[in-house]
Amino acid sequence: MMPDDWFHPLSRSAKRRAPAAPRRPGHVLALLASLLLWNSIAAAQENSPAPRPNIVFLLADDLGSHDVGWRGGEIKTPQLDKLARAGARLEQFYVQPVCSPTRAALMTGRYPFRHGLQVGVVRPWAQYGLPLEERTLPQALREAGYQTAIVGKWHLGHFERDYLPTRRGFDRQYGHYNGALDYFKHDRDGGFDWHRDDRECHDEGYTTHLIAREVVRIIKERDPTKPLFLYVPFNTVHAPHQVPEKYTEPYGHLQGNRRVYAGMLAALDEAVGQIAEAIDGQGLTAKTLFIFSSDNGGPAPGRVTSNGPLRAGKGTLYEGGVRVCAFASWKGHIQHDTAVNVPLHIVDWYPTLLKLAGAPLEQKLPLDGRDLWPALTAGQPSPHEEIVLNAAPRTGAIRAGDWKLVLNGSADAAEGENAEPAPPAGKKARKKAVAEESVELFNLADDPREERNVAAQNAERVRDLRARYAACARQAVPPKARPKSPDFQIPRVWGE
């Protein structure tokens, strides 16, 4: 077999094969022709699609954006740091303000306001989920020949079996459907919530440990003739704050839930290390794309989590709620220890991964995501003219370049994870809401902390961003969130 660099004109093997310097003009022309041919082949190789990678997508839950080691956090995350250094840190990576919308965006490459999932999360009693007409990421990858598995938290609907992971493109499933799961009992509000291949499963143990163990098993028992898509949405570090005591011992100087949270993050970091070690042990590191993100910014910043200098946290459209720690690494394809400083959004991974997998992008429903690979690997600008951070009935935000417009930012916490939908407002109430609307404009290049509202000084900029936002908001479907029915009965097992 020829070495990988055999065709490259600057490779050692090419140098050995290079002829001696010619002395006649004809030989000079022949040499130039050969060099041109070699250069054209090398350019074609550089521009050709990368080989189809295994994909391991690691998603943390409620992780503070500055609680990781590579951002100077006080909690040690050596395994995450190692993977981050092996690739590119995504310094302006956006998600949704809360959990289910982020997962919907990843699974479809479409903004959640198109699904009706832009408000709150899919609660345990919800009689809806990610709409069935959506083409999901695992469906598309499976059609392209991938093995697909989800290990961890689904949170996109379980009220009917057609909404469960194995009906949405995953060959294998292991974990839970709801948020806020008890880490040891594996229940939510008294209903049991642990499943294997969408059937009740009574494996005992701490959920982070069980998730890591299952991922390692899948890696070792995979079909070696097919690439693997492993979606690993951990439920940690989401409340309830629970962890075996040994993980909190190094953090005795921290208090209350902050100390437990630190131990939970340490357990998550350990699990990530076990997964990376399993990939390496199978000789797959150079064939595997690792992606890591949180699903939203940290809640209770300054008390439980740290979002560093970013304003506010989970449930808001300020940077602390939607701009998270993230990275991507793939040995030999993503330059190690680099930073990408252009705005990207989690919807972008859908078309990017489909292109890497050789799956067709043509589909019935249009995409909001854009191919982020040139920005990630070649220093290209953001593929977006604007990013819609959310479009909900009472609040929304959009970023274009360095400018960010936030409408009714004080209302977005009310539309967060624990929000119940407000009853429809009458005409008088709607007029009052319009009159009291708050408009904030920030230049993130000058003011990344979002401390200075410059809307009054930039009226034309506000009009432009409002027009862009309105064009998107008009495409939003009504939120599906509804209050819990008073006659709802908690089942023995969720999803059964």
N, C-alpha and C positions, 0 to 999 in steps of 0.2 A: 504494500500500500504506500502511495506517495505521501510525504509529509504535507501538513496543512498549508505550509507557506511555499510549496513548490512553484506555484505560478507567479508569486510576487517578485517583481524585478529587483527588490532589495533584499531578498532572502539569501541566506548563506548558500543554499543549494543553487540558486540562480547565479550567484557570483562565481561559484565553481564552474558552472557551465558557460560562463561568458567567454566569447572568443577573444583572442589577443587583439590588440589595437590594429586595425587594417592599415595598409599602406597605399591602396589604390582607391580612387573615387567610387568605383562600383561597389567595393566592399563597404565603404562608408554609408552609401545609400541602403545597402542590405541591412547593415547594423541598425540604422535609424528606423527602418521598417520593422525590424524585430522588436526594438525598444517600444515603438508605438503600439505594436500588437500586445506586448507584455503589459503595457500601461492600460490598454483598453480592457484586457482581461482582469487586471487588478481592480480597475474602477468598477467593472461589472460585479465583481465579488463583493466590493464594499457596499454597493447599492442593492444587492440581492437580499431577499428576505432572510432573516435569521432562521436557523433550524427550529422546529417546533419544540418549545421547552415544556418540561413539567412546570406546573404553576402551583405554588403554595401561597395562598392568600390568608394572612394572619390579621384578624380584626380584634382589637381590644375594645372593651366596653367601659365608657365613662373615664377614660384615661386623661389625666391632666397633660396639657401639651408640653409642659416644662418639668414633668416628673421623671423624665428619662435621663440616663447618664450623659448621652451625647449633647444634651442641652443644659448640662450643669446641674441637674436635679440632685437632691440630697439622698434619694433612694438609689441603691446600686442596681444597675441593669446590665451586667457585663455581656450577657448573651445577645440582647437586643443591640447593644453598642457594637458588638463584633459584626453582626449582620449589617448594621447601618454603615459601618466603616468599609465594609466589603463592596458597597455600592454607592448610591446617590441618595442624599437626604432631600426630601421634598419640603422646602421651607415655606412655601405658600400653597399648601394643599388644603382644599376645602371639602367639607362634608355638610350634612344637614344638622340642624340644631339638636335633634334627638334621634333615637335609635332606629325605629322601623323605617322612617324616610330615607336614612342613609343606606340601609340594606336594600330598599327598593331601588334606589338610584344605582347601586352597584349591580344588582341583578338584571337591570334592564337598559342601562345607559340613558335613562330618561328621567327628567326631573319629577319628583314625587307629586307636584301639583297636577301632573297629567294622570296620576293614578287615583287622586282623591286621598292621598296619604300625607298631605302637607301639614296636618294638624295632629299633634299628639303622637301616640304609638298605637299599635294593634294590641288592645287590652285583652286579657284572658277571655272575657265574655263577648268579644267583638264578633259580630255576625258578618264579617267581611275579611278580605285579605288582599294580597297582591292580585290584581285582576287576571283572570285566566287567559285573556287574549294577549297578554304580554309574552313575548319571546324572552326567555331567561338566558342568562349567561351559561349555566350548565347545559341547558338544552342545546344551545348553539355549539358548545364545545363537544358535547357528546355526538352531535351530528357530524362533527369533524373528526371523529375517531378517538376522542379522549375518554378515559375512565374518569368518573366524577364522583366526589364524595363531599358531604358536609358533616363536620364534627363540631358540635357546639350548639349555639343559639340560633334559631330560625327567625321567629318574631315577625312573620309575614302572613300569618293566618293559619288556623287549624280547625275552623268550625265545620268544615266539610273535608272529606278525605282528598278531594281533588286539589286542595290547597296545600297539601303536605309536601315536604321536600322530594320524596320519591316520585311524586306526580309532576314535579316542576323541573325535572332534568337531572336529578341526582341518582346515580346508581346505588349509592349507599348513604345511609343517614345514621347518626348517632348523636344523642344529646337531648335538647329540650326545645319547646316551642315558645315559651313565654319569657318575659324579662323578670327580674327581681326574684330569681329562684333561690331557695334555700340550698346552700352549697353542700350540705351533708344529708339532709332529708330528701332532697330532690322534689320538693313540692312548692306550689304557689297557691296561696289562699286555701290550703287544705286539699287541693287537687294534685294528684301525683303527676309528675312531668319529666319522665326520663324514658327515652325510646331508642330502640335499635331497628333500623329500617322501617320506621314509623309504626312500631309495635311496642307495647309496654315492656320495659326492661328494668330489672332490679339489681343491676350492678351496684355494689356498695363502694363508697369512698368519696373523697373531696372532688368536686367536679373538675377542677383544673387538672388534677392528677389523672382522672379518667379520660379526659379529652386528649391529653398528651399520650397516654398509653394506647388509645385507639388509633390516633394518627400514626404512631410508630408501627403499629400492627399493619395498617393499610399500606404503608410504604414498603414494608418487608414482604407483604403477600400480594402486591400489585401484579398485574399482567405486564411483563417486561416488554411485550411487543407493542404496547400502546402508551402514549404520554398520559400523564396524570394531572387532573385538576383537583386540588385539595383546598376546600374552603373551610377555614378554621376560625369561626367566630366565637371566641372565648366569652363567657359571661362575666369573668373578672375584668375590671375591678369594681363592677357595679354593686350597689347595696343589694342585700344586706351585707354588712362588712363582717366577714367570717373567714378565718384561716387557721390552720394548725399553729399552735403556739410557737413552734420552733422558728417559724418564719418572721415572727415579730421580735425575737430576742435581740437582733442587732439594732433595733430601733427603740430602745428603752427611753431615749431622750425625747421621743415624740409622745403626744398625748391623745387619748381617746380614739376616735375613728381614724385620725391621721396615722396613728401607729398601726392599726389593723390594716388600713389601706396600703401602707408600705409593705407589710408582710404579704398581702395579696399580690402586689406587683412583683415582689421577689419570687413568689410561686409561679406567676405567669412567665417571668424571665427564665426560670428554671425549665419550664415546659417548652418554651421556644428553643432553648438549648438542646433539649432532648430530640426535638423534631429535626433541627439542623444536623445533629449528630447522626440521626437515622438516615437522612438523605446522603450525608457524606459516607456513611458506612456501606451504602449500596452503590457507591461510586457515581452518584448522580449530581454532585454539586455543580459541575460545569454544564449540566443539562437542566438546571432548575432555576426558575425565576422566583425569588422570594419577594413578596409585597407585604408591607405592614402599615397599618393605620389604626387610629381610634375611630369610633363611630360618631363621636361628638366631643366637644371640649369637656373639661372636668367640671363636675358640679361642686357647689360650695367652695369656690376658689378662695384660698387663703386660710381655710379652716380644715378641709379634708384633702383637697387637691391643689395643685399649682398650675396655673396657666401663664406663669411668668408675667411679663409686662402687658399681655393681651387683656383687653377689657372684658369683664364679666365672664360668663361661663355657660354651661349646658342650658339649653332651653332658650337661648337668646341668639340674635343675629349679629351681635358684636363679635369681634375676632376671637375672643375667648370661647365662644360657643361653637364656632364653625371652622376655625383654622386649627388644624391638629398636627401632632407629630406623625410623620410618615416617612417611609423610605422604600426603595426598590433595589435589589441586588441580583446580579446574574453574572457570574464569573466569565470574563472574556467578552462580554457584551455591554455591560454598564461599567463605566470607569469607576474605579474604587475611590473611596474617600472624597467624594465630590458633593456639591450642593447645587440644587436646582432652585433658582430664585424667581420663577415666573408663576403666575396663578394657574393652578390646575384644580380639577374637581373630580370627585370619585366617579361621576358618570363617565369620565374619560377612560377608565380602565376597561369598560365593556368593548368599545370598538378597537382599542389597542390590543387586547388579548385575542379578540377574534381574528385580527390581522396576523398576529404572531402564530396563531393556530391554523391559519389557512382556511378559516370559516368564512362564508359569504356574509357581507354586511347588508345585503339587500333584504328588506323585510317590510311587512305591512305598516308598522308604526315607525314614524321617523325618530331618529336619535338626537339627543342633545349633546351626548359625549363626542369628543374629538380625539383623534389619534395623538397621544402625548409622547410617542416614542421619539420623534425628532427633538422635542424639548428635553427629554430625559437623557438622550445619548449623543446629541449633536449640537447642544447649545442654542437651539432654535427658540424663538419667542413662544409665548403661550398660544395655543391653537384657537383661543377664544377672543372674540371682540368684546363679549361680556359674559359674565357668569351670574346666573340667577341663584341667589342663596336661599330664597324661599319666596313663595307667593301664596299667602294665606289671606283669609277674609279681612283680618284686622291688622296685619303687619306683613312686611316684606322687605327685601333688600336685593340690591344688584351691584356688582362690581364691574367696572370697565377701565382697563389700564390701572392706574393708581387711584382712581376715584371710586368711592363707595357711597351709595345712597341707602339710607335706612329710613323706612317709613314706620312710624309708631313703634319705635324700638322698645319703649317701656311696656308694650303689650305682649311682646313675644314670650316672656317668661310664663304668662298665663296660657300660652298655647304650647307649652312644653310637654314633658313626658307624662305628667299626671293631670293634664288638662282635661276637663269635660267640655264638650262643645256648648257654646252659648245658645240660648233660644233665639230664633229669628227676631231681629229688631224691627220695630215699626218704622214708618216713614220719618216720624219726629226724631226717634233715636238715631236713625241713620244720618239725618242732617246734622245733629249734634256731634256725632262722631267725626264727620267731615270737617266741621268747624274746629274741632279740638285736635285735628291730626297734627302730629309732630313730624318734621322733616329734618333729617340730619345728613350732612355731606362731609365726608372726610377725605383728605388726601393722605393715603396710607404711606406714601413715600416720605412725606414730611412728618406724619403724625400716626405712626403705627399703633399707638395706644388709644387712638380715637378719643382724644381729650378736647379737640377743638372743632366745633361744628362751624363750618365755613359756608353754609348754605346761603346766608344773607349776602355774602360777598361774591357769590358765583351763581347768580340767578340763571344764566344761560346754561351752565353746566347742569343745574338741577332740572331745568326743563328738558334737556336732552336725555338725561338718565330716567326721568319720570316717563318720558315717551317710550323709551326702550322697555322699561319695566311694564308699562301698561300693555304694550303689545304682547308680552309674554303672559301677563296676568289674565288677559282676555281668553287665553287658551286653557285656563285652569278649569278642572271639573270640581264640583262641590265636594267639600271634605266628607269622607265616609264616616268619620267618628260620630258616635252616638252615645248618650248616657246608658249606663247599665239598666237593663229592664228590671223592674222591681220583682218580677217573678222568676228571675234567672236562678237556676240551681247549679251550684258548683259540682262538676262531675267528679267521680272517683278518680278518673284518669283523664287529663286534658287530651283532646284530639281523638278519643275513642268513641 
